[in-house]
Amino acid sequence: MITKTFRTLTSIFAGIGLFLFIQIPILADGYWDWWGESRANVNLPAHWAAFLILTMFVSGIVWWLYRVHFQRQPIFKGLRVKSVLRTLLVATLIVIIQIALNFIFSAHTENETNEIVALINSPLGVMTLLGSNFVSPFLEEILFRGIIQSYLTTHLTIIPSLILTNLLFALGHGYGISNTLGMFITGVGLSYLAVSTKHLGVAILGHISVNWLVTIINVVAQ
């Protein structure tokens, strides 16, 4: 009993540690206050160097961990057009649900949109787009659908493992009722794609599609 509890706690802390670890690349796409930076005074070469180095380092570690210990699904090998079209459809439905939840629950949607657009229009805007819409989706899917979901399915049946995986996904991203619920539904949709197609790459593509759709909608709505 004690051994099982210890292993469970170790796994929980390892998961939290990995989630914090995959956030490291985003340190490069914000102003470095400790360096005296502001919107008018940004060292772009230093930011790009940090972004590329940190992304390669973190991606390499997470990818190695997945390949060695957890890989059960191919990434993009054997991916069919039908699966890609299903992914785009699910991503669109997820975004529609997110918009509806924000409309129902959130009183701060406009402020959140303004913040996102301000980041995109900043000197670090291109880096923000790449980090939010490519790097983060890739790393988060490797972690949540690739590692955590794979680990849980070895100890639980499929439904509880998917629910727990996406509760963790939502709690790691959510702030407020609408966002937390929206992220849970997003995670469930991505898990559905990974399980139904048996391709982790589909979940990565779905996550990228969701983030880009949200970005485009926020920019257009501004």
N, C-alpha and C positions, 0 to 999 in steps of 0.2 A: 504493500500500500504506500509506504513512504517512498520507495523507489519510483513508483508510478507517478506520484504527486511531484516528485523532484523532476522527473522527465517532462511532465506537463508544464511546470513552471519554467524550465529551461527552454522549452519550445516557444512559450509565450514571449519570453524576454528576447529570444533569438529573432522572432518575428518582428518585435518592436524595433530591435537594433537594425534589422535589415531595412525596415521602412524608413528609419532615420537616415540610414546609409545612402539609400537611393535619392534622397533629397539633396545630396551634396552638390551635384552639378548646378542647381538653381542658385547657388551662392554667387555664381558669375553673372547672372542677369538682373542684379539689383545694384543700386549705388552703394559703394563702399564708404560709409560714413567715417569709419576709422581712418580712411585715406584722405578725408577731406573732400570727397566728391560731391557734386551736385549735378543737376541737369545740364548746366552750362560748362561743367568741368569734369569730363569723363575720359578716362584712359581706355579707349576702345581696344587697342592692341592687347593690353593686359587682360581685359575682360574676355576677349575671344580666345586668348591663349589658355586662360583658366578654364573657360567653358569646354574647350576641346579636350584638354588634358584630363579634367575631372570626369567628363562624360566617358572617355575611353577607359579610364581607370575603373570607374564604378561599373560600367557596362561589362567590362571584362571579368570582374569578380563575380557579379551576379550571374552572368552567362555561364561561367565555369561551374558555379555552384549548382545551377539548374541542370546542365549537361551531365555532370558527374553523379549527382545524387537523386534527381527528380524527373529527368526527362522521360515522359511516357507518350508524348505526342510530337509529331513533326511540326516544324514551324511553318514553312511555306511549301515544302515538298509535296507534290501531288495535289496541290490546291486547285479546285475546279472553279470555273466561271460561275456556276450556279451558287457555290458557297459565297463567292465575293458579292454577288447580287443580293443574297440573303443578308449578308453582313450590312450592306448599305441600307437595306430596308429596315433592319432592326435598329441601326444607328439613328435613322430618321425618326422612327417611332419613339426611341428613347429621348431624343431632343424635344419632340412634341410633348411628351409627358413632363419633362423638366420645365418647359415653358408654362404648362398648365399649373404645375405645382407652385412655381414662382408667382403666378398670377393669383392663386388662391391664398397662399400662406405668407409670402414675403412682402414686407413693406419697404424693403431696402434694395429692390432689384435695380432701380435707376442708379443708385450710388455705386452698386457693384459693377454695373455696366460701364459707368464713367471711369472707374478705376482700371478696368480691363483695357478700355480704349486709350486711356492715358499712358499705360504701359506700352501698348503697341506703338503709339506715336512718339515715344521717348527715343533718345539716341540708342538705347539698348533694345529697341522694338523688334528687330529681326531675330536677335538672340532669344528674346522672350517667346516669339512665335515658334522657333525651332525647339526650344526647351519644353514649352507647354504642349505643343502639338505633335512632337515626334519623340523626343528623348523621354519625357515623363511617361507617356503611354506605353512605350516599349519596356521601360524598367518596371513600371507598375504591373503590367501584365505578366512579365516573367516572375515577379514576386507573388502576386495574388493568385492568378490562375495557374501559373506554372509551378510554383514552390508550395505556397500555403494550401491551395486547393488539392494539389497532388498529395501532400502530406496528410491532410485531413481525411481524404477518401480511403487511406490505408487503415484508418482507425474508426471511421464512421460510415454509415450508408450515404448514398449520393445526396439525398435531399438535405439532411442535417449539415453535411460538409459544405454544400453550396450556401446555405443560409448563414452559417458561421463565417465562411470566407467573406461574404458580402456585407455582413455586419461589421467586420473588421475594416473592410474597404470603405464603408460609409463613415464609420467613426474616425477613420484616418483623414477623411476629406471634409466631412460635414461641419457646417456651422449654421445653426437654425434648423427649424423643422423641415422647411421645403428643401434645403440643400442636402440634409442628411438623408431624407427619404428619397430624394432624387438620385443621390449617389448609390443608395442601396438598390434601387430599381435599375440603374445603369450597370452596376456590378452583376446583378442577376441576368440581365440581357447578355452581357459579355460572357458569363459563365455558360449560359445556354448555347452561345455560338461555339465556344470551345468544346463543350461536351457533345453537341449534336454533330459537329463536323469532324471532331477528333483532330483538330488543328489549332494549336496555340496561336499561330499566325493570324487566324481569323479574328480572335479576340483582340490581338494587337491592332489589326486593321480597323476593327470596330471602334476601339478606343480612340484611335487617331481620327476616324471619321466624325465621331461625336464631338471631340474637341474642336475640330476645324469648323463644323457646322455651328457650334456655339459661338466661336470667334467671329465668323462671318455675320451671323445674326446680330451680335452685339455691335459690330462696326456699322452695319447697314442701319440698325435701329437708332444709332447715335444722332 
